[in-house]
Amino acid sequence: MNIDNITIGNKDESLAKVPVWDIWIRLSHWLLLILVSLCYYTAEIGGLNFRIPMLDIMIVNMEIHLFSGLSILIILIFRILWGFFGSDSSSFLMMIKSAKHFFSYISNLSKKKTQLHIGHNPAGAISVFVIITVLLVQASSGLFAQDDSFFPTEGPLSHFISVENSIAITNFHKLWWEYIVIFVIGIHITASLFYLIIKKQNLILPLFNGKKKLPRTANYKTLKFGSTKLAITLLTIALSIIIIIINLKYI
């Protein structure tokens, strides 16, 4: 990788729409948004129960919550693998290089001139690490948790620990969500709005079309993207890990 992710120019230069975010990063981002929202709904609001008539199967609220949590884990594992083996713009190496300039980037954030980056800016790079870690803790703790509602549901690893420990982890799972996850999500949304409204820099649209406006002189032509075959392989690995976890109690 010979891409310089650190400041490559500003909005005053001649810009071109450049493919930066691959489809896998974009799908991961929006699927996480949907699944985290679904987890919130099933945990905080509830009542999402329905029956599949043809199969006569009842799907209850917390089963949906559990499925959503497991799906989040699959995406997180895939994202971690993709950060090591996938596209340059989403690689952890590039993000670490960018994050090293966090304090100088923040100190210049109030200036009129907007700095542009091929991948994540320093603040964005750190936020990715934080979000992955926070959601990983949340989803992993759910594996050991249990729900005592009308339709009780247990995490697939709750059988490997005592009831007392499972209850303690369940309480942690709830508190981590209320005080950490919601806070981090709030900061993430606020930052996106700050860039959109104050800095006039749309960071949301590129997560739909995959393209960022960058200076025509930037060294982005050597940017490499992970292949579909690689993505499917890593996704299969992530899915296999979760399937093994689910079936551990039967081994």
C-alpha positions as CSV (number, residue, x, y, z in Angstrom):
1,M,0.0,0.0,0.0
2,N,1.5,3.3,-1.1
3,I,-1.4,5.6,-0.4
4,D,-0.9,8.6,1.7
5,N,-4.1,8.9,3.7
6,I,-3.0,12.0,5.6
7,T,-4.1,15.5,4.3
8,I,-4.0,15.4,0.5
9,G,-5.6,18.7,-0.2
10,N,-8.6,21.0,0.6
11,K,-11.9,22.0,-0.9
12,D,-10.4,25.0,-2.7
13,E,-8.7,22.7,-5.2
14,S,-10.2,21.1,-8.4
15,L,-12.1,18.0,-7.2
16,A,-13.1,14.8,-8.8
17,K,-15.4,12.0,-7.6
18,V,-13.2,9.1,-6.7
19,P,-14.3,5.5,-5.7
20,V,-13.1,5.1,-2.2
21,W,-15.5,2.9,-0.2
22,D,-16.1,-0.6,-1.5
23,I,-19.5,-2.2,-1.5
24,W,-18.6,-4.4,1.5
25,I,-17.8,-1.5,3.8
26,R,-21.0,0.3,2.7
27,L,-23.1,-2.8,3.3
28,S,-21.5,-3.4,6.7
29,H,-22.2,0.2,7.7
30,W,-25.8,0.2,6.8
31,L,-26.5,-3.3,8.0
32,L,-25.0,-2.4,11.4
33,L,-27.3,0.6,11.5
34,I,-30.4,-1.6,10.8
35,L,-29.4,-4.4,13.2
36,V,-28.4,-2.0,16.1
37,S,-31.8,-0.2,15.6
38,L,-33.5,-3.6,15.7
39,C,-31.7,-4.5,18.9
40,Y,-32.8,-1.2,20.4
41,Y,-36.4,-1.7,19.4
42,T,-36.6,-5.3,20.7
43,A,-34.8,-4.4,24.0
44,E,-36.3,-1.0,24.8
45,I,-39.8,-1.2,23.2
46,G,-40.5,-4.8,22.6
47,G,-43.6,-6.6,21.4
48,L,-42.1,-7.6,18.1
49,N,-43.7,-11.1,18.0
50,F,-45.1,-12.8,15.0
51,R,-46.1,-16.2,13.7
52,I,-45.1,-17.8,10.4
53,P,-48.4,-19.4,9.3
54,M,-47.0,-21.9,6.8
55,L,-44.6,-23.3,9.3
56,D,-46.6,-22.6,12.4
57,I,-43.5,-21.1,14.1
58,M,-43.7,-18.3,16.6
59,I,-40.9,-15.8,16.4
60,V,-40.7,-13.8,19.7
61,N,-39.2,-10.4,20.4
62,M,-36.0,-11.5,22.2
63,E,-35.3,-14.2,19.6
64,I,-35.2,-11.4,17.1
65,H,-32.9,-9.5,19.4
66,L,-30.6,-12.5,19.7
67,F,-30.6,-13.1,15.9
68,S,-29.8,-9.4,15.4
69,G,-27.0,-9.6,18.0
70,L,-25.4,-12.6,16.3
71,S,-25.7,-10.9,12.9
72,I,-23.9,-7.9,14.4
73,L,-21.1,-10.2,15.5
74,I,-20.8,-11.7,12.0
75,I,-20.4,-8.2,10.5
76,L,-17.9,-7.1,13.2
77,I,-15.8,-10.2,12.6
78,F,-15.9,-9.7,8.9
79,R,-15.0,-6.0,9.3
80,I,-12.0,-6.9,11.5
81,L,-10.8,-9.4,8.9
82,W,-11.5,-6.9,6.1
83,G,-9.4,-4.3,8.0
84,F,-6.4,-6.7,7.7
85,F,-6.9,-8.2,4.3
86,G,-9.4,-6.0,2.4
87,S,-9.4,-2.7,0.6
88,D,-6.7,-0.1,1.2
89,S,-9.2,2.6,2.2
90,S,-10.7,0.5,5.0
91,S,-7.4,-1.1,6.2
92,F,-6.4,-0.8,9.9
93,L,-2.8,0.2,8.8
94,M,-4.1,3.2,6.9
95,M,-6.4,4.1,9.8
96,I,-3.5,3.9,12.3
97,K,-1.4,6.2,10.1
98,S,-4.3,8.6,10.0
99,A,-5.1,8.4,13.7
100,K,-1.5,9.5,14.6
101,H,-2.4,12.9,13.3
102,F,-5.5,13.2,15.5
103,F,-4.4,16.2,17.7
104,S,-3.0,18.3,14.8
105,Y,-6.2,17.5,12.8
106,I,-8.5,18.6,15.7
107,S,-6.5,21.7,16.3
108,N,-7.0,22.7,12.7
109,L,-10.7,21.7,12.6
110,S,-12.0,25.1,13.5
111,K,-10.2,26.7,10.5
112,K,-12.1,27.7,7.4
113,K,-10.0,25.4,5.1
114,T,-11.4,21.8,5.0
115,Q,-8.8,19.1,5.0
116,L,-9.6,16.1,2.7
117,H,-8.5,12.5,3.1
118,I,-8.6,9.5,0.8
119,G,-9.9,7.3,3.5
120,H,-10.9,8.1,7.1
121,N,-9.8,11.4,8.5
122,P,-7.9,11.1,11.9
123,A,-11.1,11.6,14.0
124,G,-13.0,9.1,11.8
125,A,-10.2,6.5,12.0
126,I,-10.3,6.6,15.8
127,S,-14.1,6.5,15.8
128,V,-14.1,3.3,13.7
129,F,-11.8,1.6,16.3
130,V,-14.1,2.8,19.1
131,I,-17.3,1.7,17.4
132,I,-16.0,-1.7,16.6
133,T,-14.7,-2.2,20.1
134,V,-17.9,-0.9,21.8
135,L,-20.2,-3.0,19.6
136,L,-18.0,-6.1,20.0
137,V,-18.2,-5.8,23.8
138,Q,-22.0,-5.4,23.6
139,A,-22.7,-8.3,21.2
140,S,-20.2,-10.6,22.9
141,S,-21.6,-10.0,26.3
142,G,-25.0,-10.9,24.9
143,L,-23.7,-14.4,24.2
144,F,-23.7,-15.1,27.9
145,A,-26.8,-13.1,28.8
146,Q,-30.4,-14.3,29.5
147,D,-33.8,-12.7,29.3
148,D,-36.5,-13.5,31.8
149,S,-39.5,-12.1,29.8
150,F,-42.7,-14.0,29.0
151,F,-40.7,-15.8,26.3
152,P,-37.3,-16.3,28.0
153,T,-34.3,-16.3,25.7
154,E,-30.7,-17.3,26.6
155,G,-27.5,-16.5,24.9
156,P,-25.8,-19.5,23.2
157,L,-22.9,-19.5,25.8
158,S,-25.0,-18.8,28.9
159,H,-25.0,-22.6,29.7
160,F,-21.2,-22.5,30.2
161,I,-21.4,-20.2,33.2
162,S,-23.4,-20.1,36.4
163,V,-26.8,-18.5,36.6
164,E,-25.4,-15.8,38.9
165,N,-22.6,-14.9,36.4
166,S,-25.1,-14.9,33.6
167,I,-27.3,-12.5,35.4
168,A,-24.3,-10.3,36.2
169,I,-23.3,-10.2,32.5
170,T,-26.9,-9.5,31.5
171,N,-26.9,-6.5,33.8
172,F,-23.6,-5.4,32.3
173,H,-25.0,-5.9,28.8
174,K,-27.9,-3.6,29.6
175,L,-25.7,-0.9,31.3
176,W,-23.1,-1.0,28.6
177,W,-25.9,-0.3,26.1
178,E,-27.4,2.5,28.1
179,Y,-24.2,4.4,29.1
180,I,-21.7,3.5,26.4
181,V,-23.3,2.3,23.1
182,I,-25.9,5.0,23.0
183,F,-23.3,7.7,23.9
184,V,-20.9,6.6,21.2
185,I,-23.8,6.4,18.6
186,G,-24.8,9.9,19.7
187,I,-21.3,11.2,19.2
188,H,-21.1,9.5,15.8
189,I,-24.4,11.1,14.6
190,T,-23.4,14.5,16.0
191,A,-20.0,14.4,14.2
192,S,-21.7,13.5,10.9
193,L,-24.1,16.4,11.2
194,F,-21.2,18.7,12.2
195,Y,-19.3,17.9,9.0
196,L,-22.4,18.2,6.9
197,I,-23.7,21.5,8.3
198,I,-20.7,23.3,9.7
199,K,-17.8,22.0,7.5
200,K,-20.0,21.6,4.4
201,Q,-18.5,18.1,3.9
202,N,-20.9,15.3,3.2
203,L,-19.6,12.1,4.7
204,I,-22.9,10.3,4.5
205,L,-23.4,10.2,0.7
206,P,-20.1,8.4,0.0
207,L,-21.4,5.6,2.2
208,F,-24.2,5.1,-0.4
209,N,-22.3,5.6,-3.7
210,G,-18.8,4.8,-2.5
211,K,-17.3,8.0,-4.0
212,K,-15.6,11.0,-2.3
213,K,-14.7,14.3,-3.8
214,L,-10.9,14.5,-3.8
215,P,-8.3,16.8,-5.5
216,R,-7.5,15.6,-9.0
217,T,-3.8,15.7,-8.1
218,A,-4.2,13.2,-5.2
219,N,-2.4,9.9,-5.3
220,Y,-5.5,7.8,-5.3
221,K,-4.9,5.8,-8.5
222,T,-2.9,3.2,-6.6
223,L,-5.8,2.6,-4.2
224,K,-6.5,-1.2,-4.2
225,F,-9.8,-2.8,-3.5
226,G,-10.4,-6.3,-2.0
227,S,-12.0,-8.8,-4.4
228,T,-15.5,-10.2,-4.2
229,K,-14.0,-13.7,-3.8
230,L,-11.9,-12.5,-0.8
231,A,-15.0,-10.8,0.8
232,I,-17.1,-13.9,0.4
233,T,-14.3,-16.0,1.9
234,L,-13.9,-13.7,4.9
235,L,-17.7,-13.5,5.4
236,T,-17.9,-17.3,5.3
237,I,-15.2,-17.5,8.0
238,A,-17.1,-15.0,10.2
239,L,-20.4,-16.9,9.7
240,S,-18.6,-20.2,10.5
241,I,-17.3,-18.8,13.8
242,I,-20.8,-17.8,14.9
243,I,-22.3,-21.1,13.8
244,I,-19.6,-22.9,15.9
245,I,-20.4,-20.6,18.9
246,I,-24.1,-21.4,18.6
247,N,-23.6,-25.1,18.5
248,L,-20.9,-25.4,21.2
249,K,-23.5,-26.5,23.8
250,Y,-24.2,-29.6,21.6
251,I,-20.6,-30.6,21.3
